Amino acid sequence: MNFLFVHNNFPAQFRHAAAALVAAGHSVVGLGSRTSRAVPGVRALRYSTGDMDVSSSHPFARRFDMECRRAEQVLYSLSSLRASGFVPDVVVAHPGWGEALPLRTVFPKTRIVAYCEFFYGLEGRDVGFDPEFPESGLDGHVALHLKNAATMFALFDCDEGLAPTHWQRSTFPEPLQPKIRVIHDGVDTDLIAPNPDARLRLRSGIELSAQDEVITFVARNLEPLRGYHAFMRALPRVLAQRPKAHVVIIGGDGTSYGAHPPKGQSWKGIYLDEVQNGLDMRRVHFTGFLGHEQYLAALQISSAHVYLTYPFVLSWSLLEAMSAGCVVIGSDTAPVTEVIDGSNGMLVPFFDTDALAGAVVSALRERRGLLGMRARARETVIANYDLRTVCLPQTLQFLEGQSIRRRRRVAGAV
């Protein structure tokens, strides 16, 4: 059977599924931009977008203009792929960058699966949640609504959708939700597991272990959408009460999601400056991005792992922290409460920095009494999100089933 994965940053969420399909003897192609990476056994196709100057387009249309330009390059790549004789039984595509727009035109009889990661809304999601960042008026509402345009086209075009969590599925328009199946990407719980002997050596030369009091915070980039501002505002109280605690903050200085900081500044710097006078900076360690071994070691030595998020896409890092046996202090926002129920982690209101500080201090003070919570966190991930025993078998069954349905339909038409 033939499978095609389409993602701007391939393999991204499709890495394990693509590799497993290759191992099962299927032919697999991965299409992505120049930044995409190779997967052994997967035929790689890359497109180039070049300089996409959309300044002359109407502000409402600029994002869709860029998505259409990307779709044009994808169209050329797909046409070449079809001309080479490869016709996929199933295409799995992330629609967020416009790459799904030409799929049905090029492959009219192929089963198309849209990866339904998130649908933008005007209230209570990444927008309209944080009063510190008020909504941007009617123009902003229209622009946000139009961010869903390519995704809407993909949802109407696709045969079925695939969402990683039930809450993420719930963000999509209710009439389209029956098309969307919930299967998570999966966590490698064999690799990401507790290790009492783990050590993390920091650039300063300090080496930390599970014997130390270590507070961890992880985000792709340190920004308000992932609660960086709330975390930093809680730190002075935590460090004042726990004089031996160290804080390991993992993540970049840019903006992955949400509002951008004022020009020439970073959210990291803005909120560090706000509280720095109340911090012992010898115990606060910004690591930037870490390699996977160091990142895993940070989770394994963690005494208290803080995960905060607006109602938005659930981070892999939360499930990985739970798989590593962390005591997680999470925000009581919808993506998190789907996973944490109070018995396998702690929940605090997103904006209540006093409650957050209190929960972190409690986790540090009662470390020995929280072994059961650590175990339940890992059990939750193994039972519901394990890559090899839960998510990957479900994904393969789903995708191979799509392929069988496509071939039956084609055979019936002959």
C-alpha positions in Angstrom: 0.0 0.0 0.0 1.1 3.6 -0.7 1.1 6.3 2.0 1.9 10.0 1.7 2.5 12.3 4.6 2.4 16.1 4.1 3.7 18.4 6.8 5.6 21.7 6.6 8.1 20.3 9.1 8.0 16.6 8.2 8.1 14.2 10.0 6.8 16.1 13.1 3.8 14.2 14.5 4.1 11.6 11.7 7.6 10.3 12.5 6.5 7.1 14.3 3.6 6.3 12.0 5.7 6.7 8.9 8.5 4.5 10.2 6.1 1.8 11.3 4.4 1.7 7.9 7.8 1.3 6.3 8.6 -1.5 8.7 5.2 -3.2 7.8 6.3 -3.2 4.1 4.3 -0.3 2.8 5.7 2.4 0.4 5.8 5.8 2.2 6.6 9.3 0.9 7.1 12.3 3.1 6.6 15.8 1.7 7.7 18.9 3.5 9.5 22.2 3.2 13.3 22.6 3.0 13.5 22.3 6.8 11.9 18.8 6.9 14.1 15.9 7.9 14.6 12.4 6.6 13.1 9.2 8.1 14.8 5.9 7.2 12.9 4.1 4.4 10.7 7.1 3.6 11.1 8.7 0.2 11.6 12.4 0.9 10.2 15.2 -1.2 10.9 18.8 -0.4 9.4 22.0 -1.8 10.8 25.5 -1.6 8.6 28.5 -0.9 11.2 31.2 -1.7 10.4 34.8 -0.7 6.7 35.1 0.0 6.1 38.9 -0.1 2.4 39.4 0.6 2.6 43.0 1.7 0.5 44.1 -1.2 -2.4 41.8 -0.2 -5.2 42.9 2.1 -4.2 42.4 5.7 -7.1 39.9 6.2 -5.9 37.9 3.2 -2.1 37.8 3.8 -2.0 34.5 5.7 -4.3 32.8 3.1 -2.1 34.3 0.4 0.9 32.7 1.9 -0.9 29.4 2.3 -2.0 29.5 -1.4 1.6 30.2 -2.5 2.8 27.2 -0.4 0.0 25.1 -1.9 1.2 26.0 -5.4 4.6 24.6 -4.6 3.1 21.5 -3.0 0.9 21.1 -6.2 4.1 21.0 -8.3 5.6 18.4 -6.1 2.5 16.3 -6.0 2.2 16.5 -9.8 5.8 15.2 -10.2 5.1 12.5 -7.7 2.0 11.3 -9.6 3.9 11.5 -12.9 6.5 9.2 -11.4 3.8 6.5 -10.9 3.2 6.9 -7.2 -0.4 7.2 -6.4 -1.1 7.1 -2.6 -3.9 5.0 -1.2 -3.9 7.4 1.8 -2.6 10.9 2.4 -2.2 12.3 5.9 -1.8 16.0 5.9 -1.5 18.8 8.4 -3.7 21.6 6.9 -2.3 24.5 9.0 0.0 25.9 6.3 -2.2 25.4 3.2 -0.4 22.2 2.1 -3.7 20.3 2.0 -5.4 22.6 -0.5 -4.3 20.8 -3.7 -4.6 17.2 -2.4 -8.1 16.3 -3.7 -7.3 17.9 -7.1 -4.2 15.8 -7.7 -5.4 12.6 -6.1 -9.2 12.5 -6.5 -9.7 8.9 -5.5 -7.2 8.8 -2.6 -8.4 8.7 1.0 -7.4 11.9 2.7 -6.9 12.3 6.4 -6.5 15.8 7.9 -4.5 16.1 11.1 -6.8 18.2 13.2 -4.4 19.9 15.7 -6.3 23.1 16.6 -9.1 25.3 15.5 -8.8 29.0 16.4 -11.6 30.6 18.3 -12.4 34.1 19.6 -12.9 33.2 23.3 -11.3 31.1 25.9 -8.5 29.6 23.8 -5.2 31.1 22.8 -7.2 34.3 22.3 -9.6 35.8 24.8 -8.2 33.9 27.7 -5.5 36.1 29.3 -6.7 39.5 30.4 -3.1 40.7 30.3 -3.3 40.5 26.5 -6.7 41.9 25.5 -8.4 41.1 22.2 -7.5 43.2 19.2 -10.9 44.5 18.2 -13.0 43.7 15.2 -10.2 43.6 12.8 -8.3 41.1 15.0 -11.4 39.0 15.2 -11.8 38.8 11.4 -8.1 38.0 11.0 -8.3 35.3 13.6 -11.4 33.8 11.9 -9.6 33.7 8.6 -6.6 31.8 10.1 -9.0 28.8 9.9 -9.6 29.1 6.2 -7.2 26.5 4.9 -8.1 24.1 7.7 -11.8 24.5 6.9 -11.2 23.6 3.2 -9.2 20.6 4.3 -11.9 19.4 6.7 -14.5 19.5 3.9 -12.2 17.8 1.5 -10.9 15.1 3.7 -12.5 11.7 4.3 -11.7 11.6 8.0 -9.7 13.7 10.5 -7.3 12.7 13.3 -6.9 14.7 16.5 -4.4 14.0 19.3 -6.8 14.8 22.3 -10.5 15.0 22.9 -10.3 18.7 23.9 -8.4 19.5 20.6 -11.1 17.8 18.7 -13.7 19.8 20.6 -12.3 23.1 19.2 -13.5 22.2 15.7 -17.0 23.2 14.5 -19.5 20.8 16.0 -21.0 19.6 12.7 -17.5 18.4 11.6 -16.4 16.7 14.8 -18.0 13.3 13.9 -15.4 13.2 11.1 -12.5 13.4 13.6 -11.0 10.4 15.3 -9.0 10.9 18.5 -5.6 9.1 18.6 -2.6 10.6 20.3 0.8 10.6 18.6 2.2 8.5 21.5 5.0 8.7 24.1 7.9 6.2 24.1 7.6 5.2 27.7 10.4 2.7 27.5 12.8 5.6 26.6 11.2 8.2 28.8 11.2 6.6 32.1 12.3 7.3 35.7 16.0 7.0 36.4 17.1 7.7 40.0 20.8 7.9 38.9 20.3 10.7 36.4 22.5 13.7 36.5 22.2 17.1 34.8 25.4 19.2 34.4 24.6 22.8 33.7 26.8 25.3 31.8 27.8 26.9 35.1 29.4 23.6 36.1 26.7 22.8 38.7 25.6 19.2 38.6 22.1 18.3 39.8 20.6 15.0 40.7 17.4 13.6 42.1 18.8 14.2 45.6 18.6 18.0 45.0 15.5 20.1 45.1 14.9 20.8 41.4 12.0 22.7 39.9 11.7 22.3 36.1 9.8 24.3 33.5 9.8 23.4 29.8 8.4 25.2 26.7 9.5 25.3 23.1 9.8 29.1 23.7 9.3 31.0 26.9 6.1 32.9 26.3 2.8 33.8 28.0 0.8 31.2 26.1 2.7 28.5 28.0 2.4 30.3 31.3 6.0 31.6 31.5 4.9 34.9 33.0 2.8 33.1 35.7 5.7 30.8 36.5 8.2 33.6 36.9 5.9 35.6 39.1 5.6 32.6 41.5 9.4 32.0 41.7 10.4 34.7 44.3 8.0 33.1 46.9 9.2 29.6 46.1 12.9 30.4 46.3 12.4 32.4 49.5 10.8 29.5 51.2 13.1 26.8 49.7 16.7 28.2 50.0 18.2 25.0 48.6 16.0 24.7 45.5 17.3 25.2 42.0 15.2 26.1 39.0 15.9 24.7 35.5 14.1 26.6 32.8 14.3 24.9 29.3 13.2 26.7 26.2 14.1 29.3 23.6 13.8 33.1 23.5 11.5 33.3 20.6 7.7 33.1 20.1 6.1 29.9 19.0 2.5 30.9 19.6 0.5 33.8 20.7 1.4 37.5 20.8 4.8 38.7 20.0 6.7 40.9 22.5 7.5 44.5 21.8 10.1 45.0 19.1 13.6 44.3 20.2 12.5 42.5 23.4 11.7 38.9 24.4 9.1 37.5 26.7 11.9 35.8 28.6 13.7 39.1 29.3 10.5 41.0 30.1 9.3 38.7 32.8 12.7 38.0 34.2 13.3 41.7 34.5 10.0 42.0 36.4 11.0 39.6 39.2 14.8 39.4 39.0 15.4 41.6 42.1 13.5 39.0 44.1 15.5 36.0 42.8 18.8 34.4 43.8 20.0 34.1 40.2 22.7 31.6 41.3 19.8 29.1 41.6 17.9 30.0 38.4 19.3 28.3 35.3 18.1 29.1 31.8 19.4 26.3 29.6 18.0 27.4 26.2 17.3 24.3 24.0 18.7 21.0 25.2 19.6 17.8 23.5 17.2 14.9 24.2 19.5 13.2 26.7 19.9 16.4 28.8 16.2 17.2 28.5 15.3 13.7 29.7 17.8 14.0 32.6 16.2 17.2 33.6 12.8 15.5 33.9 14.3 12.5 35.7 15.9 14.7 38.4 12.9 17.0 38.8 11.3 17.4 42.2 8.4 19.5 40.9 7.6 20.1 37.2 5.5 23.1 36.3 3.3 22.9 33.2 1.1 25.8 32.4 -0.8 26.5 29.2 -3.6 28.6 27.8 -6.4 26.4 26.4 -4.3 25.4 23.4 -2.5 22.4 21.9 -1.3 20.0 24.6 2.5 19.8 24.7 4.3 16.5 24.3 6.4 17.7 27.2 3.6 17.3 29.7 3.1 13.6 28.9 6.9 13.1 28.7 7.2 14.6 32.2 4.5 12.2 33.5 6.2 9.3 31.8 9.4 10.2 33.5 7.6 10.0 36.9 7.5 13.8 37.6 5.3 15.4 40.1 3.5 17.8 37.8 1.9 21.1 38.9 -0.3 21.9 36.0 -2.8 24.7 35.1 -6.4 23.7 35.5 -7.1 24.5 31.8 -9.0 22.1 29.5 -6.0 20.5 27.7 -4.4 19.7 31.0 -7.4 18.4 32.9 -8.0 15.8 30.2 -4.8 14.2 31.5 -4.4 15.3 35.1 -7.2 14.6 37.6 -5.5 15.5 40.9 -4.4 12.0 41.8 -1.7 11.8 39.2 -0.6 15.5 39.4 -1.6 18.8 41.0 -3.8 21.4 39.4 -3.8 25.1 40.1 -5.6 28.1 38.5 -3.5 29.5 35.7 -3.5 33.0 37.0 -3.1 32.3 40.7 0.6 32.7 41.3 0.1 32.3 45.1 -1.5 28.9 44.6 1.2 27.9 42.1 4.0 28.9 44.5 2.2 27.0 47.3 1.8 23.9 45.3 5.5 23.9 44.2 6.7 24.5 47.8 4.4 21.6 49.0 5.8 19.3 46.3 9.3 20.1 47.4 8.5 19.7 51.1 6.6 16.5 50.7 8.8 14.7 48.1 8.8 11.3 49.9 5.1 11.4 50.3 4.4 11.9 46.6 5.9 8.7 45.3 2.4 7.4 44.7 1.5 10.4 42.6 4.6 10.0 40.6 3.7 6.3 39.9 0.2 7.2 38.9 1.4 9.8 36.5 3.5 7.3 34.7 0.7 4.7 34.8 -1.6 7.2 33.2 0.7 7.7 30.2 1.4 3.9 29.9 -2.3 3.1 29.9 -3.5 5.8 27.5 -0.6 7.3 25.6 2.1 4.6 25.2 3.5 4.7 21.8 4.0 1.0 21.1 1.1 -0.6 23.0 -1.6 2.0 22.5 -1.2 4.8 20.1 0.9 3.3 17.3 -1.3 0.2 17.0 -4.4 2.4 16.8 -2.8 4.7 14.3 -1.7 1.8 12.0 -5.1 0.1 12.2 -6.7 3.4 11.3 -4.4 4.2 8.4 -4.4 0.7 7.0 -8.2 0.6 7.3 -8.3 3.8 5.2 -6.2 2.2 2.6 -8.4 -0.9 2.4 -11.5 1.3 2.1 -9.9 3.2 -0.8 -8.9 0.1 -2.7 -12.4 -1.4 -2.3 -13.9 1.8 -3.6 -11.6 1.9 -6.6 -12.2 -1.8 -7.3 -16.0 -1.3 -7.1 -15.8 1.5 -9.6 -14.0 -0.6 -12.2 
